[in-house]
């Protein structure tokens, strides 16, 4: 079943000057979809449109069986969670308190947390394996630790789709691989859509890729169909040789001299 459908999407920051232009693709339940492309290709803009932060000039975004414009903000937040690239620790908040903010879409005015909210927070913390950080202040965490906390907050929303903008940026290789393994595991609970700069990393862990350039769709599908010399030339103007990992059979690229 389709969790998210993007149809002929046109959007941007100024009317008549689209950043994303005519993009179409579908995210099914349980998929881990990576959005890749060079700087300025519209990856972040696309995510911002999906969560309703940018107006849509043309096309449609459908979440489950509902068009985006049919959903009130609180209902949208119950279906879609967004982890931005530049999320910062919040002074004065413990890890547990920050994760609990993910339950905000479920609170009525002047209401307090219910047992279900605490259960969801405990579950998210356990899934991200940050039980040992729960009482610590968010400002005391490393970059990799805080990234897990930010994802736990999104997971506590219990969304159908999680969107992450460059979740591996500013992380060392060990944390990048660890985080991608975690995201791949989390897709058993919901669909994951994340933007990446690293094609090899995205190809290794994602079930499908969406390749953009200048706001247009170059290719989409399984990684071995997207990461090809022809597509990489179209998107990056780089000549590469593509090989498959002998263990995973996932495509990886090798630059030619």
GUMAR-51322 format. One record per residue: x, y, z of N, C-alpha, C, O in turn; residue number from 1. Coordinates in steps of 0.2 Angstrom, whole numbers. Layout:
// residues N
{site {X, Y, Z}, {X, Y, Z}, {X, Y, Z}, {X, Y, Z}, NUM}
...
***
This chain:
// residues 257
{site {4, -6, 0}, {0, 0, 0}, {4, 6, 0}, {10, 6, 3}, 1}
{site {2, 11, -3}, {6, 18, -4}, {5, 22, 3}, {0, 23, 5}, 2}
{site {11, 23, 6}, {11, 28, 12}, {12, 35, 10}, {9, 39, 13}, 3}
{site {15, 36, 4}, {16, 43, 2}, {16, 43, -6}, {20, 39, -9}, 4}
{site {13, 48, -9}, {13, 48, -16}, {14, 56, -18}, {10, 60, -16}, 5}
{site {19, 57, -22}, {21, 63, -25}, {19, 63, -32}, {22, 59, -36}, 6}
{site {15, 68, -34}, {13, 68, -41}, {14, 74, -45}, {11, 79, -43}, 7}
{site {18, 74, -50}, {20, 80, -54}, {21, 87, -49}, {18, 92, -51}, 8}
{site {25, 86, -44}, {25, 91, -39}, {29, 97, -41}, {35, 96, -44}, 9}
{site {27, 103, -41}, {30, 109, -42}, {30, 114, -36}, {24, 115, -34}, 10}
{site {35, 116, -33}, {35, 120, -27}, {42, 124, -27}, {47, 122, -30}, 11}
{site {42, 129, -23}, {48, 133, -22}, {47, 138, -17}, {42, 138, -13}, 12}
{site {51, 143, -17}, {51, 148, -11}, {48, 155, -14}, {46, 159, -10}, 13}
{site {48, 156, -21}, {45, 161, -24}, {40, 159, -30}, {42, 155, -33}, 14}
{site {35, 162, -30}, {30, 161, -35}, {33, 161, -42}, {37, 166, -44}, 15}
{site {32, 156, -46}, {35, 156, -53}, {42, 154, -54}, {44, 154, -59}, 16}
{site {45, 153, -48}, {52, 151, -48}, {53, 144, -45}, {56, 144, -39}, 17}
{site {51, 139, -47}, {51, 132, -44}, {58, 130, -43}, {62, 130, -47}, 18}
{site {58, 127, -37}, {65, 123, -35}, {64, 116, -37}, {68, 112, -39}, 19}
{site {58, 113, -36}, {56, 106, -37}, {51, 107, -43}, {46, 110, -43}, 20}
{site {52, 103, -49}, {48, 104, -55}, {46, 98, -58}, {50, 95, -62}, 21}
{site {40, 96, -57}, {37, 90, -60}, {39, 83, -57}, {40, 79, -61}, 22}
{site {41, 83, -51}, {43, 76, -48}, {37, 72, -46}, {32, 74, -43}, 23}
{site {38, 65, -48}, {33, 60, -47}, {36, 54, -44}, {41, 52, -47}, 24}
{site {34, 52, -38}, {37, 45, -36}, {32, 43, -30}, {28, 47, -27}, 25}
{site {32, 37, -28}, {28, 34, -23}, {32, 30, -18}, {37, 27, -20}, 26}
{site {30, 31, -12}, {34, 27, -6}, {29, 22, -3}, {23, 24, -1}, 27}
{site {30, 16, -4}, {26, 11, -1}, {27, 10, 6}, {32, 11, 9}, 28}
{site {22, 6, 10}, {23, 5, 17}, {29, 1, 18}, {31, -4, 14}, 29}
{site {34, 2, 23}, {39, -2, 24}, {45, 0, 20}, {50, -4, 21}, 30}
{site {45, 4, 16}, {51, 6, 11}, {56, 11, 15}, {54, 15, 18}, 31}
{site {62, 10, 13}, {67, 15, 15}, {69, 19, 9}, {73, 16, 5}, 32}
{site {67, 25, 7}, {68, 28, 1}, {74, 34, 2}, {73, 38, 7}, 33}
{site {79, 33, -2}, {84, 39, -1}, {83, 44, -7}, {82, 42, -13}, 34}
{site {83, 50, -5}, {83, 55, -11}, {90, 58, -11}, {93, 61, -7}, 35}
{site {93, 57, -17}, {100, 59, -19}, {100, 64, -24}, {95, 65, -28}, 36}
{site {106, 67, -25}, {107, 72, -30}, {112, 77, -28}, {113, 78, -22}, 37}
{site {115, 81, -32}, {120, 86, -31}, {117, 92, -27}, {110, 93, -26}, 38}
{site {121, 96, -24}, {118, 102, -20}, {114, 106, -25}, {115, 107, -31}, 39}
{site {108, 109, -22}, {104, 113, -26}, {99, 109, -30}, {96, 112, -34}, 40}
{site {99, 103, -29}, {94, 99, -33}, {87, 98, -31}, {83, 96, -34}, 41}
{site {86, 101, -25}, {79, 101, -22}, {77, 96, -17}, {71, 95, -16}, 42}
{site {82, 93, -14}, {81, 87, -10}, {77, 90, -3}, {72, 87, -1}, 43}
{site {80, 95, 0}, {77, 98, 6}, {70, 101, 4}, {66, 101, 8}, 44}
{site {70, 105, -1}, {64, 108, -3}, {58, 103, -4}, {52, 104, -2}, 45}
{site {60, 97, -7}, {54, 92, -7}, {52, 90, -1}, {46, 89, 0}, 46}
{site {56, 89, 4}, {54, 87, 11}, {50, 92, 14}, {45, 91, 17}, 47}
{site {52, 98, 13}, {48, 104, 17}, {41, 104, 14}, {36, 106, 17}, 48}
{site {40, 103, 7}, {34, 103, 4}, {29, 97, 7}, {23, 98, 8}, 49}
{site {32, 92, 8}, {28, 86, 10}, {26, 87, 17}, {20, 85, 19}, 50}
{site {29, 91, 22}, {27, 92, 28}, {23, 99, 29}, {21, 101, 34}, 51}
{site {21, 102, 23}, {17, 107, 23}, {20, 114, 24}, {17, 119, 26}, 52}
{site {27, 114, 24}, {31, 120, 26}, {31, 125, 20}, {34, 131, 20}, 53}
{site {30, 122, 14}, {30, 126, 7}, {24, 126, 4}, {21, 120, 3}, 54}
{site {21, 131, 0}, {15, 130, -4}, {17, 126, -10}, {22, 126, -13}, 55}
{site {12, 123, -12}, {12, 119, -19}, {10, 123, -24}, {4, 125, -24}, 56}
{site {14, 124, -30}, {11, 127, -35}, {7, 123, -40}, {2, 125, -43}, 57}
{site {9, 117, -40}, {6, 112, -45}, {7, 105, -42}, {12, 104, -39}, 58}
{site {3, 100, -45}, {3, 93, -43}, {0, 92, -36}, {-4, 96, -34}, 59}
{site {2, 86, -33}, {-2, 84, -27}, {3, 80, -23}, {7, 76, -25}, 60}
{site {2, 80, -16}, {5, 76, -11}, {-1, 72, -8}, {-5, 75, -5}, 61}
{site {0, 65, -8}, {-5, 61, -4}, {-2, 57, 1}, {3, 53, 0}, 62}
{site {-5, 57, 7}, {-2, 54, 13}, {-7, 48, 15}, {-12, 50, 17}, 63}
{site {-6, 42, 13}, {-11, 37, 14}, {-16, 38, 9}, {-15, 38, 3}, 64}
{site {-22, 39, 12}, {-28, 40, 7}, {-30, 48, 7}, {-36, 49, 5}, 65}
{site {-26, 52, 10}, {-28, 59, 11}, {-23, 64, 7}, {-17, 63, 8}, 66}
{site {-26, 69, 4}, {-22, 74, 1}, {-19, 78, 6}, {-23, 79, 12}, 67}
{site {-13, 81, 5}, {-10, 85, 10}, {-14, 91, 13}, {-15, 92, 19}, 68}
{site {-18, 94, 8}, {-22, 100, 10}, {-28, 98, 14}, {-31, 103, 17}, 69}
{site {-30, 92, 14}, {-36, 90, 18}, {-34, 89, 25}, {-39, 88, 29}, 70}
{site {-28, 89, 27}, {-26, 87, 34}, {-24, 93, 38}, {-21, 97, 36}, 71}
{site {-27, 94, 44}, {-26, 99, 48}, {-19, 98, 51}, {-16, 92, 51}, 72}
{site {-16, 103, 54}, {-9, 102, 56}, {-7, 97, 61}, {-3, 93, 60}, 73}
{site {-12, 96, 66}, {-11, 91, 71}, {-12, 84, 68}, {-8, 80, 70}, 74}
{site {-16, 83, 63}, {-17, 77, 60}, {-12, 75, 56}, {-9, 69, 55}, 75}
{site {-9, 80, 52}, {-3, 79, 48}, {3, 77, 52}, {7, 72, 50}, 76}
{site {4, 80, 58}, {9, 78, 63}, {9, 71, 65}, {14, 68, 67}, 77}
{site {3, 68, 65}, {2, 61, 68}, {4, 56, 62}, {5, 51, 63}, 78}
{site {4, 59, 56}, {5, 54, 50}, {12, 55, 48}, {15, 50, 45}, 79}
{site {15, 61, 48}, {22, 63, 46}, {26, 66, 51}, {24, 70, 55}, 80}
{site {32, 63, 52}, {37, 66, 57}, {43, 68, 53}, {45, 65, 48}, 81}
{site {46, 74, 54}, {51, 77, 50}, {57, 79, 55}, {56, 82, 60}, 82}
{site {63, 76, 53}, {69, 78, 57}, {74, 82, 52}, {77, 79, 48}, 83}
{site {74, 89, 54}, {78, 93, 50}, {85, 92, 50}, {87, 89, 55}, 84}
{site {89, 95, 46}, {96, 94, 46}, {99, 98, 51}, {104, 96, 54}, 85}
{site {97, 104, 53}, {100, 108, 57}, {97, 108, 64}, {97, 113, 68}, 86}
{site {94, 103, 66}, {91, 103, 73}, {96, 103, 78}, {101, 100, 78}, 87}
{site {95, 107, 83}, {100, 109, 88}, {97, 106, 95}, {91, 106, 96}, 88}
{site {102, 104, 100}, {100, 103, 107}, {97, 109, 110}, {98, 114, 108}, 89}
{site {92, 107, 114}, {88, 112, 118}, {90, 113, 125}, {90, 108, 129}, 90}
{site {93, 119, 127}, {95, 120, 133}, {90, 119, 138}, {84, 122, 138}, 91}
{site {91, 116, 144}, {86, 115, 149}, {82, 109, 148}, {78, 107, 153}, 92}
{site {83, 105, 143}, {79, 99, 142}, {83, 93, 142}, {89, 92, 140}, 93}
{site {80, 88, 146}, {84, 81, 146}, {82, 78, 140}, {77, 80, 136}, 94}
{site {85, 72, 139}, {84, 68, 133}, {76, 65, 133}, {73, 66, 128}, 95}
{site {74, 63, 139}, {67, 60, 139}, {62, 66, 138}, {57, 65, 135}, 96}
{site {64, 72, 141}, {59, 77, 140}, {58, 79, 132}, {53, 81, 130}, 97}
{site {64, 79, 129}, {64, 81, 122}, {60, 76, 118}, {56, 78, 113}, 98}
{site {61, 70, 119}, {58, 64, 116}, {50, 65, 117}, {46, 63, 112}, 99}
{site {48, 67, 123}, {41, 68, 125}, {38, 73, 121}, {32, 73, 120}, 100}
{site {42, 78, 118}, {39, 83, 114}, {36, 80, 107}, {31, 83, 104}, 101}
{site {38, 74, 106}, {35, 70, 100}, {28, 69, 101}, {24, 67, 96}, 102}
{site {26, 69, 107}, {19, 67, 108}, {14, 73, 108}, {8, 72, 109}, 103}
{site {17, 79, 106}, {13, 85, 106}, {6, 84, 102}, {1, 87, 104}, 104}
{site {7, 81, 96}, {1, 81, 91}, {-5, 77, 95}, {-11, 78, 92}, 105}
{site {-4, 73, 100}, {-9, 69, 103}, {-12, 73, 109}, {-17, 70, 112}, 106}
{site {-9, 79, 111}, {-12, 82, 117}, {-18, 87, 115}, {-18, 90, 110}, 107}
{site {-23, 86, 119}, {-28, 91, 119}, {-26, 97, 123}, {-22, 97, 127}, 108}
{site {-30, 103, 121}, {-28, 109, 125}, {-28, 108, 132}, {-33, 106, 135}, 109}
{site {-23, 110, 136}, {-23, 110, 143}, {-23, 103, 146}, {-24, 102, 152}, 110}
{site {-22, 98, 142}, {-21, 91, 144}, {-14, 89, 146}, {-10, 93, 145}, 111}
{site {-14, 83, 150}, {-7, 81, 152}, {-6, 74, 149}, {-10, 71, 146}, 112}
{site {0, 72, 149}, {2, 65, 147}, {-2, 60, 149}, {-4, 60, 155}, 113}
{site {-4, 55, 145}, {-7, 49, 147}, {-3, 43, 147}, {3, 44, 144}, 114}
{site {-5, 38, 150}, {-1, 32, 150}, {2, 30, 143}, {8, 28, 142}, 115}
{site {-2, 31, 138}, {0, 29, 131}, {5, 33, 129}, {10, 31, 125}, 116}
{site {6, 40, 131}, {11, 44, 129}, {18, 42, 132}, {23, 42, 129}, 117}
{site {18, 40, 138}, {24, 38, 142}, {26, 31, 139}, {32, 30, 138}, 118}
{site {21, 27, 137}, {23, 20, 133}, {26, 22, 127}, {31, 18, 125}, 119}
{site {24, 27, 123}, {27, 28, 116}, {34, 31, 117}, {38, 29, 113}, 120}
{site {35, 35, 122}, {41, 38, 123}, {46, 33, 125}, {52, 33, 123}, 121}
{site {44, 28, 130}, {49, 23, 132}, {50, 18, 126}, {56, 16, 126}, 122}
{site {45, 17, 122}, {47, 13, 116}, {52, 16, 112}, {56, 13, 109}, 123}
{site {51, 22, 110}, {55, 26, 106}, {62, 26, 108}, {67, 25, 105}, 124}
{site {63, 27, 115}, {70, 27, 118}, {73, 21, 117}, {79, 20, 116}, 125}
{site {69, 15, 119}, {72, 9, 118}, {74, 7, 111}, {79, 4, 110}, 126}
{site {70, 9, 106}, {71, 7, 99}, {78, 10, 97}, {81, 8, 93}, 127}
{site {79, 16, 99}, {85, 20, 97}, {91, 18, 102}, {96, 21, 101}, 128}
{site {90, 14, 107}, {95, 12, 111}, {98, 18, 115}, {105, 18, 115}, 129}
{site {94, 22, 118}, {97, 28, 121}, {95, 28, 128}, {94, 33, 131}, 130}
{site {93, 22, 131}, {91, 22, 138}, {96, 25, 143}, {94, 28, 148}, 131}
{site {102, 24, 142}, {107, 27, 146}, {108, 34, 146}, {111, 37, 150}, 132}
{site {105, 37, 141}, {105, 45, 140}, {99, 48, 142}, {99, 54, 143}, 133}
{site {94, 45, 144}, {87, 47, 145}, {87, 53, 150}, {83, 58, 150}, 134}
{site {91, 53, 156}, {91, 58, 161}, {96, 64, 159}, {97, 69, 163}, 135}
{site {100, 63, 154}, {106, 68, 153}, {103, 74, 149}, {97, 73, 146}, 136}
{site {106, 80, 150}, {104, 86, 146}, {106, 85, 139}, {111, 82, 137}, 137}
{site {102, 87, 134}, {103, 87, 127}, {109, 90, 125}, {113, 89, 120}, 138}
{site {111, 96, 129}, {117, 100, 127}, {123, 96, 129}, {129, 98, 127}, 139}
{site {123, 90, 133}, {129, 87, 134}, {131, 81, 130}, {136, 78, 130}, 140}
{site {127, 80, 124}, {127, 75, 120}, {132, 76, 114}, {133, 82, 112}, 141}
{site {135, 71, 111}, {139, 71, 105}, {134, 72, 99}, {128, 71, 100}, 142}
{site {137, 73, 94}, {133, 74, 88}, {129, 68, 86}, {123, 68, 84}, 143}
{site {132, 62, 86}, {129, 56, 85}, {124, 54, 90}, {118, 51, 88}, 144}
{site {125, 55, 96}, {120, 54, 101}, {114, 58, 100}, {108, 56, 101}, 145}
{site {115, 65, 99}, {109, 69, 98}, {105, 67, 92}, {99, 68, 92}, 146}
{site {108, 65, 87}, {105, 63, 81}, {100, 57, 82}, {94, 57, 80}, 147}
{site {102, 53, 87}, {98, 47, 89}, {92, 50, 93}, {86, 47, 92}, 148}
{site {93, 55, 97}, {88, 58, 101}, {83, 61, 97}, {77, 61, 98}, 149}
{site {85, 65, 92}, {80, 68, 87}, {76, 63, 83}, {70, 64, 82}, 150}
{site {79, 58, 81}, {75, 52, 78}, {70, 49, 83}, {64, 47, 81}, 151}
{site {72, 48, 89}, {68, 46, 94}, {62, 50, 95}, {56, 48, 96}, 152}
{site {63, 57, 95}, {57, 61, 96}, {52, 60, 90}, {46, 60, 91}, 153}
{site {55, 60, 84}, {50, 59, 78}, {47, 52, 79}, {41, 51, 77}, 154}
{site {50, 47, 81}, {47, 40, 82}, {42, 40, 87}, {37, 37, 86}, 155}
{site {42, 44, 92}, {37, 45, 97}, {31, 48, 95}, {25, 47, 98}, 156}
{site {31, 51, 89}, {25, 54, 86}, {21, 48, 83}, {15, 49, 81}, 157}
{site {24, 42, 82}, {21, 36, 79}, {18, 38, 72}, {12, 36, 71}, 158}
{site {22, 41, 68}, {20, 43, 61}, {20, 37, 56}, {23, 31, 58}, 159}
{site {16, 38, 51}, {16, 32, 46}, {23, 33, 41}, {25, 28, 39}, 160}
{site {25, 39, 41}, {31, 41, 37}, {36, 45, 41}, {33, 50, 44}, 161}
{site {42, 44, 41}, {47, 48, 44}, {51, 51, 38}, {54, 47, 34}, 162}
{site {52, 58, 39}, {57, 61, 34}, {63, 64, 38}, {62, 67, 43}, 163}
{site {69, 63, 35}, {75, 65, 38}, {79, 68, 33}, {80, 66, 27}, 164}
{site {81, 74, 34}, {85, 78, 30}, {93, 78, 32}, {95, 80, 37}, 165}
{site {96, 74, 27}, {104, 73, 29}, {105, 70, 36}, {109, 74, 39}, 166}
{site {102, 65, 37}, {103, 62, 44}, {110, 60, 46}, {112, 60, 52}, 167}
{site {114, 59, 41}, {121, 57, 42}, {126, 63, 41}, {132, 61, 42}, 168}
{site {124, 69, 40}, {129, 74, 39}, {132, 76, 46}, {129, 75, 51}, 169}
{site {138, 77, 46}, {142, 79, 52}, {143, 73, 57}, {146, 74, 62}, 170}
{site {142, 67, 54}, {144, 61, 58}, {150, 58, 55}, {151, 58, 49}, 171}
{site {154, 54, 59}, {159, 51, 56}, {157, 44, 53}, {151, 42, 54}, 172}
{site {161, 41, 50}, {159, 35, 46}, {156, 30, 50}, {151, 27, 48}, 173}
{site {158, 28, 56}, {155, 23, 61}, {148, 25, 62}, {144, 21, 62}, 174}
{site {147, 32, 64}, {140, 34, 66}, {136, 34, 60}, {130, 32, 60}, 175}
{site {138, 35, 54}, {134, 35, 48}, {132, 28, 47}, {126, 27, 45}, 176}
{site {136, 23, 47}, {134, 16, 46}, {129, 14, 51}, {124, 11, 50}, 177}
{site {131, 16, 57}, {126, 14, 63}, {119, 16, 62}, {114, 13, 63}, 178}
{site {119, 23, 60}, {113, 26, 60}, {109, 23, 54}, {102, 22, 54}, 179}
{site {112, 22, 48}, {108, 19, 43}, {106, 12, 44}, {100, 10, 42}, 180}
{site {109, 8, 48}, {107, 2, 50}, {101, 2, 54}, {96, -1, 54}, 181}
{site {101, 7, 59}, {95, 9, 63}, {89, 11, 59}, {83, 8, 60}, 182}
{site {90, 15, 54}, {84, 17, 50}, {81, 12, 46}, {75, 11, 45}, 183}
{site {86, 7, 43}, {83, 1, 40}, {79, -3, 44}, {74, -6, 42}, 184}
{site {81, -4, 50}, {77, -8, 55}, {71, -4, 57}, {66, -8, 57}, 185}
{site {71, 2, 57}, {64, 6, 59}, {59, 5, 54}, {53, 7, 55}, 186}
{site {61, 4, 47}, {56, 4, 42}, {51, -2, 43}, {46, -2, 40}, 187}
{site {52, -7, 48}, {48, -12, 50}, {42, -9, 53}, {36, -12, 53}, 188}
{site {42, -3, 56}, {37, 1, 59}, {33, 6, 55}, {28, 7, 56}, 189}
{site {37, 9, 50}, {34, 14, 46}, {39, 15, 40}, {44, 12, 40}, 190}
{site {37, 19, 35}, {41, 21, 29}, {46, 26, 31}, {45, 31, 35}, 191}
{site {52, 26, 28}, {57, 31, 30}, {59, 34, 23}, {60, 30, 18}, 192}
{site {60, 41, 23}, {62, 44, 17}, {68, 49, 20}, {66, 53, 24}, 193}
{site {74, 48, 17}, {79, 52, 19}, {83, 55, 13}, {84, 52, 8}, 194}
{site {86, 61, 14}, {90, 64, 9}, {98, 62, 11}, {99, 61, 17}, 195}
{site {102, 61, 6}, {109, 59, 6}, {113, 63, 1}, {111, 64, -4}, 196}
{site {119, 64, 3}, {124, 66, -2}, {128, 60, -4}, {131, 60, -10}, 197}
{site {129, 55, 0}, {133, 50, -1}, {130, 44, -5}, {125, 41, -2}, 198}
{site {131, 44, -11}, {127, 39, -15}, {129, 31, -13}, {124, 27, -13}, 199}
{site {135, 30, -11}, {137, 23, -9}, {133, 21, -3}, {130, 16, -2}, 200}
{site {132, 26, 2}, {129, 25, 8}, {121, 24, 7}, {118, 19, 9}, 201}
{site {118, 28, 3}, {111, 27, 1}, {110, 21, -3}, {105, 17, -1}, 202}
{site {114, 19, -7}, {114, 13, -11}, {114, 7, -7}, {111, 2, -8}, 203}
{site {118, 7, -2}, {119, 1, 2}, {113, 0, 7}, {111, -6, 8}, 204}
{site {110, 5, 9}, {105, 4, 14}, {98, 5, 12}, {93, 2, 15}, 205}
{site {97, 9, 7}, {90, 11, 5}, {87, 5, 0}, {90, 2, -4}, 206}
{site {80, 4, 0}, {77, 0, -4}, {75, 3, -11}, {75, -1, -16}, 207}
{site {75, 9, -11}, {74, 13, -17}, {77, 20, -17}, {78, 22, -11}, 208}
{site {79, 22, -23}, {82, 29, -23}, {78, 33, -28}, {75, 31, -33}, 209}
{site {78, 40, -26}, {76, 45, -30}, {81, 50, -32}, {84, 53, -27}, 210}
{site {83, 50, -38}, {89, 55, -40}, {86, 61, -44}, {83, 61, -48}, 211}
{site {88, 67, -41}, {86, 73, -43}, {92, 77, -46}, {98, 76, -44}, 212}
{site {90, 82, -50}, {95, 87, -53}, {91, 93, -55}, {87, 93, -59}, 213}
{site {93, 99, -52}, {90, 105, -53}, {82, 104, -53}, {78, 107, -57}, 214}
{site {80, 101, -48}, {73, 100, -46}, {69, 95, -50}, {63, 94, -49}, 215}
{site {72, 92, -55}, {69, 87, -59}, {71, 80, -58}, {77, 79, -55}, 216}
{site {67, 75, -59}, {68, 68, -58}, {72, 65, -63}, {71, 65, -69}, 217}
{site {78, 63, -62}, {83, 59, -66}, {81, 52, -67}, {81, 49, -72}, 218}
{site {80, 49, -61}, {79, 42, -61}, {76, 40, -54}, {77, 44, -49}, 219}
{site {72, 35, -53}, {70, 32, -47}, {68, 25, -48}, {66, 22, -53}, 220}
{site {70, 21, -42}, {69, 14, -42}, {74, 11, -38}, {77, 14, -33}, 221}
{site {75, 4, -38}, {80, 0, -34}, {87, 4, -35}, {88, 6, -41}, 222}
{site {91, 3, -30}, {98, 7, -31}, {102, 4, -37}, {105, 9, -40}, 223}
{site {102, -2, -39}, {106, -4, -45}, {103, -2, -51}, {106, -2, -56}, 224}
{site {97, 1, -51}, {94, 4, -57}, {95, 11, -58}, {95, 14, -63}, 225}
{site {96, 14, -52}, {97, 21, -52}, {105, 23, -52}, {106, 28, -55}, 226}
{site {109, 20, -48}, {116, 21, -48}, {119, 18, -54}, {122, 12, -54}, 227}
{site {119, 21, -60}, {122, 19, -66}, {126, 24, -69}, {125, 30, -67}, 228}
{site {131, 22, -73}, {136, 28, -76}, {132, 33, -79}, {133, 39, -79}, 229}
{site {126, 31, -83}, {123, 36, -87}, {119, 41, -82}, {119, 47, -83}, 230}
{site {116, 38, -77}, {112, 43, -72}, {117, 47, -68}, {115, 53, -67}, 231}
{site {122, 45, -66}, {127, 49, -63}, {130, 54, -67}, {131, 60, -65}, 232}
{site {131, 53, -73}, {133, 58, -78}, {128, 63, -79}, {130, 69, -79}, 233}
{site {122, 61, -79}, {116, 66, -80}, {116, 71, -74}, {115, 77, -75}, 234}
{site {117, 68, -68}, {116, 72, -62}, {122, 76, -60}, {121, 81, -58}, 235}
{site {128, 72, -60}, {134, 75, -57}, {139, 77, -62}, {144, 81, -61}, 236}
{site {138, 75, -69}, {143, 77, -74}, {150, 73, -72}, {155, 77, -73}, 237}
{site {149, 67, -69}, {155, 64, -68}, {155, 57, -71}, {150, 54, -72}, 238}
{site {161, 55, -74}, {161, 48, -77}, {163, 43, -71}, {168, 44, -68}, 239}
{site {160, 38, -71}, {161, 33, -66}, {160, 26, -68}, {157, 25, -74}, 240}
{site {163, 21, -65}, {162, 14, -66}, {158, 12, -60}, {160, 13, -55}, 241}
{site {153, 8, -62}, {149, 6, -56}, {150, -2, -55}, {150, -6, -60}, 242}
{site {151, -4, -49}, {152, -11, -47}, {147, -13, -42}, {144, -9, -39}, 243}
{site {146, -19, -42}, {142, -22, -36}, {146, -25, -31}, {151, -28, -31}, 244}
{site {143, -23, -25}, {146, -26, -19}, {145, -34, -19}, {140, -36, -20}, 245}
{site {151, -38, -19}, {150, -45, -20}, {146, -48, -14}, {143, -54, -15}, 246}
{site {145, -45, -8}, {141, -48, -3}, {134, -46, -3}, {130, -50, -3}, 247}
{site {133, -40, -4}, {126, -37, -4}, {123, -37, -11}, {117, -36, -11}, 248}
{site {127, -37, -16}, {125, -36, -23}, {122, -29, -24}, {118, -28, -29}, 249}
{site {123, -24, -19}, {121, -17, -20}, {126, -13, -25}, {132, -15, -24}, 250}
{site {123, -9, -28}, {128, -5, -33}, {132, 0, -29}, {130, 3, -24}, 251}
{site {138, 1, -31}, {143, 6, -28}, {146, 9, -34}, {147, 5, -39}, 252}
{site {149, 15, -34}, {152, 18, -39}, {159, 19, -38}, {161, 20, -32}, 253}
{site {163, 19, -44}, {170, 20, -43}, {172, 25, -48}, {170, 25, -54}, 254}
{site {175, 31, -46}, {177, 36, -51}, {182, 34, -56}, {187, 30, -54}, 255}
{site {181, 36, -62}, {186, 35, -67}, {191, 41, -67}, {189, 46, -66}, 256}
{site {197, 40, -69}, {202, 45, -69}, {201, 50, -75}, {204, 55, -76}, 257}
***
